[in-house]
C-alpha cells in the first residue's frame, strides 16, 4: 500500500473524479488516480454527458456530511515515499495531487469503477497498489451494464468512444510498466516524477534519457524550427528541432507524427544533452536515433 495522510477535510467536490481538501495551510485539488468520470462541465476537450453529470451529483452526495457540510477523508499515494516527496512527485499536468481517496475505509476510486461511473483509467499507467481489484471491478461493471457501460445512460446524446480509448490506454500502460521495470533501473528520467533531477541535469548540460509523452506532436513552428512541448504546464520541458523544414529533418518529424503523436504510442525515450533554454529544460533533436521505444540499447 502507499503513503497515506489521514483525516483531511473535504472543502469542495468539483466533479466525479476531482475534489478539494485542506492539507495543512493549503487547499489542495485532488485528481483521483486511475479513474476518469465523464464530463459534467463544458469547456474541455471531452463531451459533457448524462453519465458525467450523474457521477458529479453522486460524488457530492457521497462526500456530504450527515451533519451538514462535507466529510473528512484519508488520501493514499501510489508509492510509499515520504509524505513530502509524495506531495512533489504525485502531481499531474495541472499541479493537482494524484491519489486515492478513502472514506470510512472505502476506496472511492474503486467504488467509481465497480459501480460503472468510470473505466479503469490506465492512460498514465496501471495502479501499483490496486491493479487486480480495478480490473475485477471494471469487468463486473461491464458485465452488469452499469452507467457508462449502458448506452441508455446517455440517452443517445454525447458519449465517449471507449472502443477506441480502452485499447489505446492499455498500450500506453504497457509502456509505463516497461519503464517501471527496466527504465528506472537504467537511469531514465520521467518528466513528471523526476522533474527536479531533469532541471539539475539541464543546468549541468548532462547527457540524459527522458521518458516523454509526444502525443501532441509538434506544438509550434518558429524561427525555422519545430517546438514540441514534451512536459506539461506544471513540469515544462521542450524538445527543439532546428532547421525543421530541411530534408534532413523530415524523417525525424515523420517518425514523431506517425509513431508517437495522436493515438500512437505517445511515450518515447528521448536521449540527448539536456540544457536550459531560459527557465525551461530542453533537448535538441537532430536525428531519429535520439528517439526509441526502449530505455536502453540491447
C-alpha positions in Angstrom: 0.0 0.0 0.0 1.0 3.6 -0.5 1.8 6.5 1.8 -1.3 7.9 3.5 -2.4 11.2 5.0 -5.4 10.8 7.3 -8.3 13.0 8.4 -8.3 15.7 5.7 -11.3 18.0 5.5 -13.1 18.0 2.1 -13.7 21.6 1.1 -15.3 21.1 -2.3 -16.5 18.4 -4.7 -15.6 19.6 -8.2 -17.0 16.6 -10.1 -16.9 12.8 -10.1 -13.1 12.4 -10.0 -11.9 15.7 -8.5 -12.3 17.1 -5.0 -10.5 19.7 -2.9 -9.2 19.2 0.7 -7.5 21.2 3.3 -3.9 20.0 3.7 -2.1 21.9 6.4 -2.2 25.5 5.3 -3.1 24.8 1.7 -6.3 23.9 -0.1 -5.2 21.1 -2.4 -7.0 19.9 -5.5 -7.0 16.1 -5.7 -7.3 14.3 -9.1 -8.3 10.7 -8.3 -5.9 8.3 -9.8 -6.8 5.5 -12.2 -10.4 6.9 -12.8 -11.8 9.3 -15.3 -15.5 10.0 -14.9 -17.3 11.6 -17.9 -17.5 15.4 -18.0 -20.2 17.4 -16.1 -18.9 20.9 -17.0 -18.4 22.3 -20.6 -15.2 23.9 -21.7 -12.8 20.9 -22.1 -11.9 18.7 -25.0 -14.3 15.9 -23.8 -18.1 16.0 -24.2 -20.5 16.7 -21.3 -22.6 13.6 -20.8 -25.5 12.5 -18.7 -23.2 9.9 -17.1 -20.8 12.7 -16.2 -23.4 14.9 -14.6 -24.8 11.9 -12.6 -21.3 11.0 -11.4 -20.7 14.6 -10.2 -24.0 14.5 -8.3 -23.2 11.1 -6.8 -19.9 12.4 -5.6 -21.4 15.5 -4.0 -23.8 13.3 -2.1 -21.1 10.8 -1.2 -18.9 13.4 0.5 -21.7 15.2 2.2 -21.7 15.1 5.9 -25.0 14.0 7.7 -24.5 17.0 10.0 -24.1 19.4 7.1 -21.0 20.4 5.2 -18.5 17.9 3.9 -16.8 14.9 5.4 -13.2 14.1 6.3 -11.2 11.6 4.2 -7.9 9.8 4.0 -5.7 10.1 0.9 -3.3 7.5 -0.4 -0.5 7.9 -2.9 0.5 5.2 -5.3 4.0 4.8 -3.8 5.4 4.5 -0.3 7.7 7.5 -0.5 7.8 10.0 2.5 4.9 12.5 2.5 7.0 15.5 1.5 8.3 13.5 -1.5 4.8 12.3 -2.5 3.5 15.9 -2.4 6.0 16.8 -5.1 6.2 13.6 -7.0 2.5 12.8 -7.4 1.3 15.9 -9.2 -0.4 15.8 -12.6 -0.2 18.1 -15.6 -2.1 20.9 -13.8 -0.5 20.7 -10.4 -3.2 18.6 -8.8 -2.3 15.8 -6.3 -2.8 12.4 -7.9 -4.1 9.9 -5.3 -6.7 7.5 -3.9 -9.4 8.8 -1.6 -10.8 6.7 1.3 -13.9 7.5 3.2 -15.0 5.2 6.2 -12.4 2.7 5.0 -13.9 2.5 1.5 -11.7 3.2 -1.6 -13.7 5.8 -3.5 -11.6 5.3 -6.7 -12.5 1.6 -6.7 -16.1 2.4 -6.0 -16.3 4.6 -9.1 -15.1 1.7 -11.3 -17.1 -1.0 -9.5 -20.3 0.9 -9.9 -19.7 1.9 -13.5 -19.1 5.6 -13.1 -15.6 5.3 -14.6 -13.5 2.9 -16.6 -10.2 1.7 -15.1 -8.1 4.6 -16.4 -4.6 3.4 -17.2 -3.6 6.1 -19.8 -0.8 7.2 -17.5 0.0 3.7 -16.0 -1.6 1.0 -14.0 -2.3 1.2 -10.3 0.6 -0.1 -8.3 -1.5 -0.7 -5.3 -4.8 -1.9 -6.6 -4.3 -3.2 -10.2 -6.1 -6.5 -9.7 -9.1 -5.1 -7.8 -9.5 -2.4 -10.5 -9.5 -5.0 -13.3 -12.1 -7.1 -11.5 -14.2 -4.1 -10.7 -14.3 -2.9 -14.3 -15.2 -6.4 -15.6 -18.1 -6.6 -13.1 -19.4 -3.2 -14.1 -19.2 -4.1 -17.8 -21.0 -7.5 -17.2 -23.8 -5.8 -15.2 -24.1 -3.0 -17.9 -23.7 -0.2 -15.3 -23.8 3.5 -16.0 -21.1 4.3 -18.7 -21.3 0.7 -20.0 -25.0 1.1 -20.6 -25.8 3.1 -23.8 -29.2 4.1 -22.3 -27.4 6.2 -19.6 -26.5 8.9 -22.1 -29.9 8.7 -23.8 -28.5 8.7 -27.2 -26.6 12.0 -26.6 -22.9 12.7 -26.3 -20.8 9.8 -25.1 -17.1 8.7 -25.0 -15.7 6.2 -27.5 -14.4 3.5 -25.2 -14.0 1.1 -28.0 -11.1 3.2 -29.3 -9.9 4.6 -25.9 -9.5 1.4 -23.9 -7.0 -0.4 -26.2 -5.0 2.9 -26.5 -4.9 3.2 -22.8 -3.7 -0.4 -22.4 -0.9 0.2 -24.9 0.3 3.2 -23.0 0.0 1.4 -19.7 2.2 -1.4 -21.0 4.9 1.2 -22.0 4.7 2.7 -18.5 5.1 -0.8 -17.0 8.3 -1.4 -19.1 9.6 1.9 -17.8 8.9 1.0 -14.2 10.6 -2.4 -14.6 13.6 -1.5 -16.7 13.7 2.2 -17.4 14.1 3.3 -13.8 17.0 0.9 -13.3 18.6 2.2 -16.5 18.6 5.7 -15.1 15.8 7.1 -17.4 14.2 10.2 -16.1 10.4 10.8 -16.0 9.4 14.4 -16.8 6.8 14.3 -14.1 8.4 12.1 -11.4 12.0 13.3 -11.8 11.5 16.9 -12.8 13.9 18.4 -10.3 16.6 15.9 -11.4 15.9 16.9 -15.0 16.3 20.6 -14.3 19.6 19.9 -12.5 20.8 17.8 -15.4 19.9 20.6 -17.8 21.8 23.1 -15.7 24.9 20.9 -15.9 24.3 20.1 -19.6 24.4 16.4 -19.0 23.5 13.6 -21.4 20.2 12.1 -20.3 17.4 9.8 -21.5 13.9 11.0 -20.7 10.6 9.3 -20.9 8.4 11.8 -22.8 4.8 11.9 -23.9 4.7 13.1 -27.5 1.0 12.6 -28.2 0.5 16.2 -29.1 3.2 16.1 -31.8 4.7 19.4 -32.9 3.1 22.3 -31.0 4.7 25.3 -32.6 6.7 26.2 -35.7 9.0 29.2 -35.1 12.3 30.6 -36.4 12.6 27.8 -38.9 12.3 25.1 -36.2 9.7 22.9 -34.6 8.9 23.1 -30.9 7.5 20.1 -29.0 6.0 20.6 -25.5 7.1 17.3 -24.0 6.2 18.2 -20.5 3.2 19.9 -19.0 2.1 23.2 -17.5 3.4 22.1 -14.1 6.5 20.4 -15.5 7.8 22.4 -18.5 10.1 20.5 -20.8 10.7 21.1 -24.5 12.2 19.3 -27.5 13.6 21.6 -30.2 14.1 20.6 -33.8 16.2 23.2 -35.5 16.0 23.7 -39.3 12.8 21.6 -39.2 11.9 22.3 -42.9 15.0 20.7 -44.2 15.1 17.3 -46.0 17.5 16.1 -43.3 14.9 16.5 -40.5 11.9 15.1 -42.5 12.4 11.5 -41.2 12.5 12.7 -37.6 9.3 14.7 -37.9 7.5 11.9 -39.8 8.5 9.4 -37.0 7.0 11.7 -34.3 3.8 12.2 -36.3 3.3 8.6 -37.4 4.5 6.7 -34.4 4.1 8.8 -31.3 1.5 11.6 -31.9 -2.3 11.3 -31.7 -3.4 7.8 -30.7 0.0 6.3 -31.4 2.4 5.1 -28.7 2.6 8.6 -27.2 5.6 7.7 -25.0 9.1 7.8 -26.3 12.5 7.5 -24.8 14.4 10.7 -25.9 18.2 10.8 -25.5 20.4 13.8 -25.8 22.2 16.6 -23.9 19.8 18.4 -21.6 20.2 22.2 -21.5 18.3 25.2 -20.1 16.6 27.5 -22.6 15.7 30.3 -20.3 13.9 28.8 -17.3 12.9 25.6 -19.3 14.9 22.4 -19.7 15.1 21.1 -23.3 16.8 18.6 -25.6 17.7 19.5 -29.1 16.6 16.8 -31.6 18.7 16.2 -34.7 18.4 12.5 -35.5 15.8 9.7 -35.3 18.4 7.7 -33.2 17.5 10.0 -30.3 14.0 8.5 -30.2 13.4 4.9 -29.0 10.7 2.6 -27.8 13.2 1.1 -25.3 15.0 2.7 -22.3 18.5 1.5 -23.4 20.2 -0.3 -26.2 20.3 -4.0 -26.4 
